[in-house]
Amino acid sequence: PLPQIAQELGVDAVVEGSVLRAGDTVRINVQLIDARADQHLWGGQFDRDLGDILDLYADVTQRITDQIQVQLSSVEQAHLEDTDVVNADAYDRYLQGIALCDRWSRDSMLRGVAQLRALTAEFPDDARAQGALALCLQYAAFFDYLEILDIRDEARAAAQRAVQSAPELSISQVASAATHWYLDFDVGKATTALKRALEINPGDARAWILLAWRLSEVGQFEESQAAAARAIEVDPFSNAALQALGQTRYLARDFESSLEPFLQAVDIDPSDPGFYTYPAWALTQLGRHDEAIALLEKAVELSEGAPFHLGEYGMGLAFAGRTAEARQVLEQLAAQSGGLSTSPFQIAQIQMALGNTEAALDGLERALEARDSGMFYLANGAQFDGLRGEPRFEALVERMMP
């Protein structure tokens, strides 16, 4: 019942309706309902050519805000007035590309990268596509599906083109923040871009997720948890938002409570290997090694032995005392071929867990040179506690932190 939905969501009114598409024509039937009383307040029907989709969004939104007498900010009003014509085919391809990149598997991300590269080559001024490409390249590099230094300039350029073409789009600013933080390690520019993204669209889940990640990685755990909670409020079925909440709890060393959101993220899409690593971290710290290794084995299986997942598996084996198997994983990583990248960061993690301090530090220093985003976990990740106090390690942490 609507009153129950409204109570659970903490809202006074609900918009419900349908969207129908026939060729390049879109029809929206919409109703505004006082959810507490379950009473109809207003309804309307809107027909537009798909190329006028932004005008359609703006028209519906403006009519609803008029009915509920909400005072729009100047930024929100300007956003509604930006109703440029959209190429329907390009918009569909953008949505498909970014959906592929939101799955953290190698095949899905690389398909997303390919689709968005083709789209931006055809429509170089499409800010949405450029922003999505920058984000997808950064994600793929984080998981070692692409070499960071190989895609760094391309991702930067895509984010810059997005901002230049449409600075008023939140995805442009989110893409800029992601490349500044994870590829350039520039906290100042990343923070400015994120602030701008949330001014433009306070309901942008991607912006809240990225903010939660950044805050947790620099140790601002209370603020990070609030940002992750906001991301989940905006998009309750985002496994990335749940992972962000789990990450801030894990880095704050609340291992037990991090498990719930981490495992919820896995449950949303059990076929995606990218989310299995994080609950395994927490389980390892809780001494539940068999459970951790079962998750990591599943990630290796689903990813078909991608280096990122192999590295995490090897580290889990080493922490569990299964040193011979961990060394076998090291040998596998060294022999990886077929276009898959091998990150010095992943090798360093296994060496660290095996107690090979100098080899681990050598690898982490190479990972910093390679701009590996995993380095952001050094400051607060419990898995690195065995290196704390080592002068070379502390110097690396200092270089990573703003």
Secondary structure as UniProt FT lines:
FT   HELIX           2..9
FT   STRAND          13..22
FT   TURN            23..24
FT   STRAND          25..34
FT   TURN            35..38
FT   STRAND          39..49
FT   HELIX           50..52
FT   HELIX           53..68
FT   HELIX           74..81
FT   HELIX           88..101
FT   HELIX           106..122
FT   TURN            124..125
FT   HELIX           127..142
FT   TURN            143..144
FT   HELIX           148..165
FT   TURN            167..168
FT   HELIX           170..178
FT   HELIX           179..183
FT   HELIX           187..200
FT   TURN            202..203
FT   HELIX           205..217
FT   TURN            218..219
FT   HELIX           221..234
FT   TURN            236..237
FT   HELIX           239..251
FT   TURN            252..253
FT   HELIX           255..268
FT   TURN            270..271
FT   HELIX           273..275
FT   HELIX           277..285
FT   TURN            286..287
FT   HELIX           289..303
FT   HELIX           307..319
FT   TURN            320..321
FT   HELIX           323..334
FT   TURN            338..339
FT   HELIX           344..353
FT   TURN            354..355
FT   HELIX           357..369
FT   TURN            370..371
FT   HELIX           373..377
FT   TURN            378..380
FT   HELIX           382..387
FT   TURN            388..389
FT   HELIX           391..400
//
